[in-house]
Amino acid sequence: MEVEMKRLLTAALFALGAGAAQAEDVTLQLKWVTQAQFAGYYVAQAKGFYEEEGLNVTILPGGPDVAPTQVIAGGGADVVVDWMPSALAAREKGLALVNIAQPFKSSGMMLTCLKESGVTSPADFKGKTLGVWFGGNEYPFLNWMNKLGLKTDGTDVTVLKQGFNVDPLLQKQAACISTMTYNEYWQVIDAGVKPEDLITFKYEDEGVATLEDGLYVMEDKLADPAFAEKMVKFVRASMKGWKYAEANSDEAAMIVLENDETGAQTETHQKRMMGEIAKLTAGSNGALDEADYKRTVAALMSGGSDPVITKEPEGAWTHAITDAALN
């Protein structure tokens, strides 16, 4: 009896001690809705990787009306998932965002064209209508057109401001539309278009890819050692989640589905998406590759009379967090 009492008392004291070391809160704002594009974070949460680091992570889905840069500027998140063009453009405008990790090594962006529109190579874009996403996603496209020497004011190509759907291609309002390898391309296929009736141009293959889905925080917060330490834990657990998702893509897709409160996602689409996402995170341990960063900056500065950024950013990324997280 006495032994049992002692055990209970020890357990109670231990629980009290554990409670004293309370979990640290982290709020993550995603770039888009709950889908396999963000599987690593949902997996890290579901598998207890955040908990192991003493973190209580809240994952906020994005959507057409959510700009991660605005959310973090308003203090609504500690860390955001964003594309580097958008982050660097915001930084130049005075929002001091810093890239602390880069889980995605490759870009999933491409233009998907109907073969019947006569497009066989980028040389055929001239005179065509091309669907482009805005809200920060247009920057890689504008840089690519500039590289091809094509004006986007309607004289060479007509830019159709594309919603987050594939209708302009299905309704033949555009010869080509913006798609991600893991998402909209498959929406076109699911709508009944055969792969052989399409031609795709990957930004990665055309040498105009910029970095996507990095993790960004505010520079002033990073100056606080306690916040920096919290981000080290967050990145370590998140990358554990990403590598698990890469290796177990079907399971990861199911975890994403469990977190989709809208009920809009389907198992088929998410499993397929996760398979494609795994190709983009492959080769990254979470640390930003400086060559990839430089390529992105060069792309954004080469926008002719209308570059995305006008000067080389300073302090826009750090290896401090990943160095501590991965070693």
C-alpha positions as a LaTeX table, in Angstrom:
\begin{tabular}{lrrr}
\hline
Residue & $x$ (\AA) & $y$ (\AA) & $z$ (\AA) \\
\hline
Met1 & 0.00 & 0.00 & 0.00 \\
Glu2 & 2.76 & 2.37 & 1.04 \\
Val3 & 4.71 & 1.56 & $-2.15$ \\
Glu4 & 1.61 & 2.23 & $-4.23$ \\
Met5 & 1.08 & 5.53 & $-2.38$ \\
Lys6 & 4.67 & 6.53 & $-3.02$ \\
Arg7 & 4.28 & 5.64 & $-6.70$ \\
Leu8 & 1.13 & 7.73 & $-7.01$ \\
Leu9 & 2.76 & 10.64 & $-5.23$ \\
Thr10 & 5.83 & 10.44 & $-7.47$ \\
Ala11 & 3.57 & 10.29 & $-10.53$ \\
Ala12 & 1.60 & 13.30 & $-9.30$ \\
Leu13 & 4.76 & 15.31 & $-8.63$ \\
Phe14 & 6.16 & 14.30 & $-12.00$ \\
Ala15 & 2.94 & 15.42 & $-13.70$ \\
Leu16 & 3.16 & 18.71 & $-11.80$ \\
Gly17 & 6.73 & 19.17 & $-12.98$ \\
Ala18 & 5.79 & 18.35 & $-16.55$ \\
Gly19 & 2.93 & 20.83 & $-16.35$ \\
Ala20 & 5.32 & 23.52 & $-15.13$ \\
Ala21 & 7.38 & 23.14 & $-18.28$ \\
Gln22 & 4.39 & 24.21 & $-20.32$ \\
Ala23 & 4.28 & 23.68 & $-24.03$ \\
Glu24 & 5.29 & 26.73 & $-26.06$ \\
Asp25 & 2.71 & 28.00 & $-28.51$ \\
Val26 & 3.54 & 28.39 & $-32.20$ \\
Thr27 & 1.07 & 29.60 & $-34.83$ \\
Leu28 & 1.80 & 28.60 & $-38.42$ \\
Gln29 & $-0.03$ & 30.28 & $-41.32$ \\
Leu30 & $-0.22$ & 28.17 & $-44.49$ \\
Lys31 & $-0.12$ & 29.65 & $-47.97$ \\
Trp32 & $-3.22$ & 27.80 & $-49.14$ \\
Val33 & $-6.04$ & 25.51 & $-48.00$ \\
Thr34 & $-5.46$ & 22.26 & $-46.10$ \\
Gln35 & $-3.94$ & 19.88 & $-48.65$ \\
Ala36 & $-0.92$ & 17.61 & $-49.13$ \\
Gln37 & 1.18 & 20.64 & $-50.10$ \\
Phe38 & 1.50 & 21.14 & $-46.31$ \\
Ala39 & 1.57 & 17.49 & $-45.28$ \\
Gly40 & 4.84 & 17.78 & $-43.34$ \\
Tyr41 & 3.27 & 20.10 & $-40.75$ \\
Tyr42 & 0.13 & 18.03 & $-40.30$ \\
Val43 & 2.23 & 14.86 & $-40.02$ \\
Ala44 & 4.54 & 16.47 & $-37.42$ \\
Gln45 & 1.44 & 17.35 & $-35.41$ \\
Ala46 & $-0.29$ & 13.97 & $-35.80$ \\
Lys47 & 2.85 & 11.96 & $-35.03$ \\
Gly48 & 3.66 & 13.98 & $-31.91$ \\
Phe49 & 6.90 & 15.44 & $-33.29$ \\
Tyr50 & 5.90 & 18.95 & $-32.15$ \\
Glu51 & 4.85 & 17.62 & $-28.76$ \\
Glu52 & 8.24 & 15.91 & $-28.35$ \\
Glu53 & 9.85 & 19.34 & $-28.78$ \\
Gly54 & 7.52 & 20.86 & $-26.16$ \\
Leu55 & 5.52 & 22.79 & $-28.75$ \\
Asn56 & 1.81 & 23.37 & $-29.10$ \\
Val57 & 1.41 & 24.20 & $-32.79$ \\
Thr58 & $-1.71$ & 25.77 & $-34.29$ \\
Ile59 & $-1.90$ & 25.35 & $-38.08$ \\
Leu60 & $-4.01$ & 28.00 & $-39.83$ \\
Pro61 & $-5.16$ & 27.08 & $-43.36$ \\
Gly62 & $-4.94$ & 29.76 & $-46.04$ \\
Gly63 & $-7.20$ & 30.43 & $-48.99$ \\
Pro64 & $-7.97$ & 32.92 & $-51.76$ \\
Asp65 & $-8.53$ & 35.73 & $-49.23$ \\
Val66 & $-5.52$ & 35.02 & $-47.03$ \\
Ala67 & $-2.11$ & 36.62 & $-47.69$ \\
Pro68 & 0.50 & 35.08 & $-45.35$ \\
Thr69 & 2.54 & 38.30 & $-45.45$ \\
Gln70 & $-0.44$ & 40.32 & $-44.18$ \\
Val71 & $-1.21$ & 37.76 & $-41.47$ \\
Ile72 & 2.32 & 37.85 & $-40.05$ \\
Ala73 & 2.53 & 41.64 & $-40.41$ \\
Gly74 & $-0.59$ & 41.89 & $-38.25$ \\
Gly75 & 0.83 & 39.51 & $-35.63$ \\
Gly76 & $-1.57$ & 36.70 & $-36.52$ \\
Ala77 & 1.17 & 34.10 & $-36.92$ \\
Asp78 & 4.70 & 33.39 & $-35.68$ \\
Val79 & 5.78 & 31.73 & $-38.89$ \\
Val80 & 4.31 & 31.55 & $-42.41$ \\
Val81 & 4.66 & 29.34 & $-45.46$ \\
Asp82 & 5.22 & 31.53 & $-48.52$ \\
Trp83 & 6.90 & 31.63 & $-51.89$ \\
Met84 & 10.17 & 33.53 & $-51.97$ \\
Pro85 & 9.13 & 36.02 & $-54.70$ \\
Ser86 & 6.25 & 37.20 & $-52.54$ \\
Ala87 & 8.41 & 37.28 & $-49.38$ \\
Leu88 & 11.24 & 39.22 & $-51.02$ \\
Ala89 & 8.83 & 41.68 & $-52.65$ \\
Ala90 & 7.27 & 42.25 & $-49.21$ \\
Arg91 & 10.71 & 42.67 & $-47.66$ \\
Glu92 & 11.68 & 45.34 & $-50.17$ \\
Lys93 & 8.44 & 47.16 & $-49.33$ \\
Gly94 & 9.41 & 47.22 & $-45.66$ \\
Leu95 & 8.05 & 43.98 & $-44.16$ \\
Ala96 & 11.24 & 42.43 & $-42.78$ \\
Leu97 & 10.61 & 38.73 & $-43.45$ \\
Val98 & 13.46 & 36.23 & $-43.07$ \\
Asn99 & 13.59 & 32.72 & $-44.56$ \\
Ile100 & 14.55 & 30.34 & $-41.73$ \\
Ala101 & 14.08 & 27.04 & $-43.60$ \\
Gln102 & 13.36 & 25.75 & $-47.11$ \\
Pro103 & 11.61 & 22.35 & $-47.05$ \\
Phe104 & 10.86 & 22.52 & $-50.81$ \\
Lys105 & 13.90 & 22.02 & $-53.04$ \\
Ser106 & 12.11 & 22.23 & $-56.41$ \\
Ser107 & 9.33 & 24.31 & $-57.90$ \\
Gly108 & 6.02 & 22.71 & $-58.85$ \\
Met109 & 4.90 & 25.55 & $-61.07$ \\
Met110 & 4.18 & 25.12 & $-64.77$ \\
Leu111 & 2.14 & 26.40 & $-67.67$ \\
Thr112 & $-0.24$ & 23.78 & $-69.03$ \\
Cys113 & $-1.37$ & 24.34 & $-72.63$ \\
Leu114 & $-3.87$ & 22.75 & $-74.98$ \\
Lys115 & $-2.02$ & 21.24 & $-77.93$ \\
Glu116 & $-4.83$ & 22.36 & $-80.24$ \\
Ser117 & $-3.94$ & 25.99 & $-79.45$ \\
Gly118 & $-0.76$ & 25.50 & $-81.50$ \\
Val119 & 1.71 & 25.90 & $-78.65$ \\
Thr120 & 4.63 & 23.49 & $-79.01$ \\
Ser121 & 7.37 & 25.55 & $-77.34$ \\
Pro122 & 7.70 & 28.84 & $-75.41$ \\
Ala123 & 8.37 & 30.51 & $-78.77$ \\
Asp124 & 4.67 & 29.95 & $-79.55$ \\
Phe125 & 3.39 & 31.98 & $-76.59$ \\
Lys126 & 3.39 & 35.13 & $-78.71$ \\
Gly127 & $-0.13$ & 36.19 & $-79.63$ \\
Lys128 & $-1.67$ & 33.81 & $-77.10$ \\
Thr129 & $-3.74$ & 34.31 & $-73.96$ \\
Leu130 & $-2.04$ & 32.90 & $-70.87$ \\
Gly131 & $-3.70$ & 32.35 & $-67.50$ \\
Val132 & $-1.71$ & 33.68 & $-64.55$ \\
Trp133 & $-2.32$ & 33.70 & $-60.80$ \\
Phe134 & $-1.79$ & 37.00 & $-59.06$ \\
Gly135 & $-1.41$ & 37.87 & $-55.38$ \\
Gly136 & 2.37 & 37.36 & $-55.46$ \\
Asn137 & 2.31 & 34.27 & $-57.68$ \\
Glu138 & 2.65 & 36.28 & $-60.91$ \\
Tyr139 & 6.29 & 37.23 & $-60.31$ \\
Pro140 & 7.96 & 34.09 & $-61.71$ \\
Phe141 & 5.70 & 34.31 & $-64.79$ \\
Leu142 & 6.50 & 37.97 & $-65.48$ \\
Asn143 & 10.21 & 37.23 & $-65.16$ \\
Trp144 & 9.92 & 34.32 & $-67.61$ \\
Met145 & 8.09 & 36.43 & $-70.20$ \\
Asn146 & 10.73 & 39.12 & $-69.84$ \\
Lys147 & 13.44 & 36.52 & $-70.47$ \\
Leu148 & 11.59 & 35.47 & $-73.63$ \\
Gly149 & 11.37 & 39.12 & $-74.67$ \\
Leu150 & 7.57 & 39.05 & $-74.59$ \\
Lys151 & 5.58 & 42.07 & $-73.42$ \\
Thr152 & 2.68 & 41.19 & $-71.12$ \\
Asp153 & 0.61 & 44.31 & $-71.86$ \\
Gly154 & $-1.35$ & 42.59 & $-74.61$ \\
Thr155 & 1.00 & 43.44 & $-77.46$ \\
Asp156 & 2.82 & 40.09 & $-77.32$ \\
Val157 & 0.83 & 38.00 & $-74.86$ \\
Thr158 & $-2.52$ & 38.63 & $-73.23$ \\
Val159 & $-2.48$ & 37.89 & $-69.51$ \\
Leu160 & $-5.70$ & 36.47 & $-68.16$ \\
Lys161 & $-5.97$ & 36.97 & $-64.40$ \\
Gln162 & $-6.68$ & 33.38 & $-63.46$ \\
Gly163 & $-8.84$ & 32.40 & $-60.52$ \\
Phe164 & $-7.85$ & 29.37 & $-58.49$ \\
Asn165 & $-9.44$ & 26.96 & $-60.93$ \\
Val166 & $-8.77$ & 25.54 & $-64.39$ \\
Asp167 & $-11.88$ & 26.88 & $-66.15$ \\
Pro168 & $-10.06$ & 29.18 & $-68.63$ \\
Leu169 & $-8.39$ & 26.14 & $-70.21$ \\
Leu170 & $-11.50$ & 23.95 & $-70.16$ \\
Gln171 & $-13.55$ & 26.77 & $-71.68$ \\
Lys172 & $-10.74$ & 27.58 & $-74.13$ \\
Gln173 & $-10.48$ & 31.19 & $-73.00$ \\
Ala174 & $-6.72$ & 30.71 & $-72.72$ \\
Ala175 & $-4.16$ & 28.66 & $-74.66$ \\
Cys176 & $-2.28$ & 27.97 & $-71.43$ \\
Ile177 & $-2.96$ & 28.30 & $-67.73$ \\
Ser178 & $-0.90$ & 28.23 & $-64.55$ \\
Thr179 & $-0.91$ & 24.87 & $-62.82$ \\
Met180 & 1.03 & 23.16 & $-60.08$ \\
Thr181 & 2.40 & 19.68 & $-60.78$ \\
Tyr182 & 0.60 & 18.46 & $-57.68$ \\
Asn183 & $-2.76$ & 20.16 & $-58.02$ \\
Glu184 & $-4.35$ & 22.02 & $-60.94$ \\
Tyr185 & $-2.75$ & 19.85 & $-63.63$ \\
Trp186 & $-4.71$ & 16.92 & $-62.20$ \\
Gln187 & $-7.88$ & 19.00 & $-62.08$ \\
Val188 & $-7.56$ & 19.39 & $-65.86$ \\
Ile189 & $-7.10$ & 15.62 & $-66.23$ \\
Asp190 & $-10.02$ & 14.91 & $-63.87$ \\
Ala191 & $-12.19$ & 17.20 & $-66.02$ \\
Gly192 & $-11.73$ & 14.72 & $-68.88$ \\
Val193 & $-8.80$ & 16.21 & $-70.83$ \\
Lys194 & $-6.32$ & 13.53 & $-71.92$ \\
Pro195 & $-2.64$ & 14.02 & $-71.03$ \\
Glu196 & $-1.73$ & 13.59 & $-74.71$ \\
Asp197 & $-3.89$ & 16.62 & $-75.57$ \\
Leu198 & $-1.78$ & 18.79 & $-73.28$ \\
Ile199 & 1.73 & 20.18 & $-73.32$ \\
Thr200 & 3.37 & 21.37 & $-70.12$ \\
Phe201 & 6.26 & 23.73 & $-69.48$ \\
Lys202 & 7.81 & 23.41 & $-66.02$ \\
Tyr203 & 9.43 & 26.56 & $-64.65$ \\
Glu204 & 12.15 & 24.28 & $-63.27$ \\
Asp205 & 12.97 & 22.98 & $-66.79$ \\
Glu206 & 12.83 & 26.46 & $-68.33$ \\
Gly207 & 15.42 & 27.79 & $-65.88$ \\
Val208 & 13.01 & 30.34 & $-64.40$ \\
Ala209 & 12.00 & 28.50 & $-61.22$ \\
Thr210 & 11.93 & 30.42 & $-57.96$ \\
Leu211 & 11.78 & 28.96 & $-54.46$ \\
Glu212 & 8.36 & 27.96 & $-53.15$ \\
Asp213 & 6.95 & 27.05 & $-49.73$ \\
Gly214 & 9.72 & 28.30 & $-47.47$ \\
Leu215 & 9.26 & 29.15 & $-43.78$ \\
Tyr216 & 9.41 & 32.85 & $-42.93$ \\
Val217 & 9.43 & 34.82 & $-39.68$ \\
Met218 & 9.75 & 38.51 & $-38.78$ \\
Glu219 & 13.34 & 39.71 & $-38.42$ \\
Asp220 & 12.76 & 41.56 & $-35.13$ \\
Lys221 & 11.27 & 38.45 & $-33.49$ \\
Leu222 & 14.25 & 36.39 & $-34.62$ \\
Ala223 & 16.50 & 38.71 & $-32.60$ \\
Asp224 & 14.91 & 37.30 & $-29.44$ \\
Pro225 & 16.93 & 34.20 & $-28.40$ \\
Ala226 & 13.86 & 32.53 & $-26.86$ \\
Phe227 & 11.90 & 32.92 & $-30.10$ \\
Ala228 & 14.88 & 31.69 & $-32.14$ \\
Glu229 & 15.13 & 28.60 & $-29.91$ \\
Lys230 & 11.41 & 27.95 & $-30.37$ \\
Met231 & 11.87 & 28.13 & $-34.16$ \\
Val232 & 14.79 & 25.65 & $-33.96$ \\
Lys233 & 12.42 & 23.17 & $-32.29$ \\
Phe234 & 9.66 & 23.96 & $-34.78$ \\
Val235 & 11.92 & 23.46 & $-37.83$ \\
Arg236 & 13.43 & 20.26 & $-36.43$ \\
Ala237 & 9.99 & 18.72 & $-35.82$ \\
Ser238 & 8.60 & 20.03 & $-39.13$ \\
Met239 & 11.44 & 18.52 & $-41.16$ \\
Lys240 & 10.94 & 15.23 & $-39.31$ \\
Gly241 & 7.31 & 15.50 & $-40.44$ \\
Trp242 & 8.33 & 16.24 & $-44.03$ \\
Lys243 & 10.72 & 13.34 & $-44.31$ \\
Tyr244 & 8.13 & 11.01 & $-42.78$ \\
Ala245 & 5.53 & 12.27 & $-45.29$ \\
Glu246 & 7.97 & 11.74 & $-48.16$ \\
Ala247 & 8.59 & 8.14 & $-47.10$ \\
Asn248 & 4.95 & 7.36 & $-46.25$ \\
Ser249 & 2.99 & 9.37 & $-48.79$ \\
Asp250 & $-0.35$ & 7.55 & $-48.57$ \\
Glu251 & $-0.40$ & 7.73 & $-44.79$ \\
Ala252 & 0.53 & 11.41 & $-44.96$ \\
Ala253 & $-2.33$ & 12.06 & $-47.40$ \\
Met254 & $-4.78$ & 10.43 & $-44.98$ \\
Ile255 & $-3.50$ & 12.62 & $-42.12$ \\
Val256 & $-4.11$ & 15.68 & $-44.32$ \\
Leu257 & $-7.66$ & 14.50 & $-45.04$ \\
Glu258 & $-8.33$ & 14.13 & $-41.30$ \\
Asn259 & $-7.37$ & 17.80 & $-40.90$ \\
Asp260 & $-9.48$ & 19.07 & $-43.80$ \\
Glu261 & $-12.41$ & 20.67 & $-42.00$ \\
Thr262 & $-14.03$ & 21.77 & $-45.27$ \\
Gly263 & $-14.46$ & 18.18 & $-46.45$ \\
Ala264 & $-13.56$ & 19.43 & $-49.93$ \\
Gln265 & $-10.55$ & 17.18 & $-50.47$ \\
Thr266 & $-10.75$ & 13.63 & $-51.79$ \\
Glu267 & $-8.56$ & 10.66 & $-50.98$ \\
Thr268 & $-7.60$ & 10.10 & $-54.63$ \\
His269 & $-6.55$ & 13.71 & $-55.18$ \\
Gln270 & $-4.63$ & 13.99 & $-51.90$ \\
Lys271 & $-2.71$ & 10.73 & $-52.40$ \\
Arg272 & $-1.76$ & 11.81 & $-55.91$ \\
Met273 & $-0.83$ & 15.27 & $-54.66$ \\
Met274 & 1.36 & 13.85 & $-51.90$ \\
Gly275 & 3.19 & 11.70 & $-54.45$ \\
Glu276 & 4.01 & 14.83 & $-56.45$ \\
Ile277 & 4.86 & 16.92 & $-53.38$ \\
Ala278 & 7.36 & 14.27 & $-52.27$ \\
Lys279 & 9.30 & 14.94 & $-55.51$ \\
Leu280 & 9.57 & 18.64 & $-54.59$ \\
Thr281 & 10.73 & 18.16 & $-51.00$ \\
Ala282 & 13.18 & 15.41 & $-52.02$ \\
Gly283 & 16.76 & 16.59 & $-51.74$ \\
Ser284 & 16.05 & 19.18 & $-49.04$ \\
Asn285 & 16.98 & 18.68 & $-45.41$ \\
Gly286 & 15.34 & 22.01 & $-44.63$ \\
Ala287 & 18.40 & 24.22 & $-45.07$ \\
Leu288 & 18.17 & 26.86 & $-47.78$ \\
Asp289 & 20.58 & 26.22 & $-50.67$ \\
Glu290 & 22.35 & 29.51 & $-51.31$ \\
Ala291 & 22.62 & 28.79 & $-55.05$ \\
Asp292 & 18.83 & 28.34 & $-55.24$ \\
Tyr293 & 18.38 & 31.59 & $-53.33$ \\
Lys294 & 20.72 & 33.47 & $-55.68$ \\
Arg295 & 18.92 & 32.07 & $-58.72$ \\
Thr296 & 15.60 & 33.27 & $-57.30$ \\
Val297 & 16.97 & 36.76 & $-56.60$ \\
Ala298 & 18.50 & 36.98 & $-60.08$ \\
Ala299 & 15.17 & 35.94 & $-61.60$ \\
Leu300 & 13.27 & 38.55 & $-59.60$ \\
Met301 & 15.69 & 41.35 & $-60.45$ \\
Ser302 & 15.70 & 40.63 & $-64.17$ \\
Gly303 & 12.17 & 41.85 & $-64.80$ \\
Gly304 & 13.29 & 44.50 & $-67.30$ \\
Ser305 & 11.62 & 47.83 & $-66.65$ \\
Asp306 & 9.41 & 46.23 & $-64.01$ \\
Pro307 & 11.52 & 43.96 & $-61.79$ \\
Val308 & 9.93 & 42.30 & $-58.76$ \\
Ile309 & 12.73 & 43.59 & $-56.56$ \\
Thr310 & 15.06 & 46.43 & $-57.49$ \\
Lys311 & 18.08 & 45.55 & $-55.35$ \\
Glu312 & 19.82 & 42.57 & $-53.78$ \\
Pro313 & 18.08 & 41.90 & $-50.47$ \\
Glu314 & 20.21 & 41.88 & $-47.32$ \\
Gly315 & 19.49 & 39.62 & $-44.39$ \\
Ala316 & 16.58 & 37.93 & $-46.17$ \\
Trp317 & 17.58 & 34.44 & $-45.02$ \\
Thr318 & 19.53 & 32.74 & $-42.27$ \\
His319 & 21.07 & 29.32 & $-41.72$ \\
Ala320 & 21.18 & 29.88 & $-37.95$ \\
Ile321 & 17.90 & 28.04 & $-37.30$ \\
Thr322 & 18.51 & 25.06 & $-39.58$ \\
Asp323 & 22.16 & 24.77 & $-38.40$ \\
Ala324 & 20.93 & 24.38 & $-34.82$ \\
Ala325 & 17.91 & 22.23 & $-35.78$ \\
Leu326 & 19.67 & 19.76 & $-38.04$ \\
Asn327 & 22.94 & 19.22 & $-36.17$ \\
\hline
\end{tabular}
